[in-house]
């Protein structure tokens, strides 16, 4: 679905259920490491999650780091949405970038990992036919949750109502009602997104440095070109 979602605005309020206790932490595959660049200091271009051979030793940042932001086109590519959708959702307040908005003259929007995770979830809910009104309620609720809550969280939806489940029993209870349901495992979506963003360019939020993604397909193409 390529629409912005405004055509699905009709619908009742979203029911959400979110117990706050006993949740596990989202695993962090990479940890930040700091190393000194050789003298004289070279122009620094960050690489994450790995540094390619021949590059100076630099700080490694995970795509989930609060020090990494992503511009609009990168957010669209990672979330699987169009720039028209991204722009519409930002302008209508459904999901604005938390790192940097476009209100300042000449500024480009900069999205965090969490922002793009929300964009990806919004896209899946829209594709499932959930109304924009219900999506707004679900997004607002998810944004108030702690990131650690996402690991064991599954969104269940019958097309009209979105439910938050934190245990297999809660999901079984919903499925036992005999209604058609689909689920979004938020933790799994987050891991998928982390892998995708690791191949795309980011930007350090404190220095503005470009962080070049490590795409194995690009490396393979370069090797083929050298061999040819």
N, C-alpha and C positions, 0 to 999 in steps of 0.2 A: 504494500500500500504506500502510495507516494504522497497522499494528502497530508495537510498539516494537522488534521484531527478536529477542526472546528465543525465539520459536518456531522460529527458524532457527539455533539455537545449535550443532546437530550439524555436524560437518565437520572436515576435516583442517587441518593448519597451513597458513598462507599462505606461498607462495613469493614473495619479492621480490628484485628485481635492480636496484640503483641505483648506477651509476657516478657518481662525484662530480666528475669533471673536465669542463671545457669547456662549462659551461652558461651561457646568456645571462641577463641580468638582466630581471626583469619591468619593463616600461615604467611610469613613473609619470606619468599624464596631468596631474596637478595638483601644483603646488609650494606650500609654505606661504608666505604673505605676511603681514606684520604691519603694521597701520596704527593710528594713535591715534584714539580716539573723541573727538568734539568736546566741549568744556567747556560747561556742566557735564556730567559723565560721565552717560551714559544707561544704563539697565539693558541689559545685553548679551545678545543672543540670537544664537548663531552660526548661520550659514547656509553650507551647502556643497552642491555645489561652487561656487555662485555667490551673490552678494548681490543681492537684488531692489532695484529702484528705490525710492528714498525711505528705505532703511535706512541706519543709520550705518555707516561703514567699520569693519570688524572683521577679525579674523584668519580666514583661510580654511583649512580643514583638509580634506584628502582623506579619503574613507571608509576608506582603508587606513592612515591615520595611527595611530601608537601612542597618540596623545592622544585617540582617539575610541573609545568603547565603546557597546554596544547592549544594551538590556534584552531580557528573554526574549521578549515578544510580537513585538518587531521582528526578533529572530533567527529566530523561527518563520516570520514572513512572508517573510523573505529566503531562507530555506533550503527553504521549501515543506514544513514539517513541522508536526505538531500540538504543542500545549504539553505534552500527555501524553508524547509521545516525548521532547521536550526534557528534561522533568523526570526521566523514567526513565533516560535516558542519563547525566544528571548524577549522579543518586543511585547508579547502578551503576558509575560511574567510566569509562564508555566515552568520554565527552567532557565534561569540566567546564569552566566558564568560566575563562579565564586572567586576566581583569581583576579580577573580584570574585565570590566565591562567595556562597551564601546562608547560610553557617554563622553569620555574625554576626547578632545579634538585630535584626530589622527590616530587614536588608539585602536588596536585590534583586540577582539575578545580573546580571553585566555581561560581555558577550561581545566579544571583539576580532574584527576582520575575519577573521583567520586561523581563529579558532574557528568562525565561521559558514561559512567555506569548507569546513572539515572536516565540519560538519553537513550541508552540501549534498552532499558526496561520499558520506557515510554513507547518506543517503537514496537516492541513485542506486544504490549497491551493494545495499542492501536490496531495492529494486524489481527488481533483476536476479536476485534469488534467492541472493545470496551469504550464507553463514552468518555469524551474529554473531561466532563465534569467529574466523573469517578476517578479518572487518571490524576487530575489536579489534587484531589483529596489524598490519593495514595502517595503521590510524590511528596506532598507536604509532610505526610506522616513519616515516610522513609528518611527525609532530610533531617528530621528531628532525632532519628535513631543514631546510636553509636556505630562506627564502622565495624567494630568487633561483633555487632549483632548480626551482620550480614552472612557470616559463615554458615550458620544453621538455619537461615531463613528461606522459606519457600512461599512465593505468592501463588495462591490458588484463585481461579476466577471462573465463574459460570457465564461470563459475557455481560452480566449486569452488575455483579458485586465482586469486589476484590477482598480476599481474606489473607491474613498473614499467619502462616503456620510455622511453628518452631519444633514440632515433633511429628513422627510418623503417625501417632495416634490421632492428632488433629487432622492430618490429611485424610486418614481413613474415615474419620467421622464425616468429613465433607463428602467424600466419595460415596459413603453409605446412604446419602440422601437420594441417590438415584439420578442426580442431575449430571449433565455433561460438564466436565471440568478440565481445565488445562492448568499446568503449573510452570512457574519460573523459579528455578533454584538460583537464588541471588548469588550465593557463594561461587557456584560453578560459572555463572556469567562473569563474575569478577575475575576469575582465573583466566577465562578465555580472553577477556579484555586486556588483562595484564600482558599476555603473550602477544596480542595484536599491537599494543602500544609500544612494546619493546622493539618492534620493527619499523616504527614510524618516528618522525622527528618531533622533538619536544623543545622546551625552552626553560632555562633556569629562571625561577621567579625572583631570585635575589640579585643576579648579575646580568640577566638577559642573554647569557651564552646559549648558542644553539647546541642541542643534544641530538646527535645523529643516531638514528635507529640502526640496529644491527639486523639487517635482513639477509638471511642465508641465500635467498634467490639472487640478490644483487651480487653477492660474493661469487656465486656460481657463474653468473653471466660475465663478471670481470675475468675470471679464470679462463673461460671459454674464449673471450676476446684475446687474451694474452697468448693462448695456445694457438689461435688462428693466425 
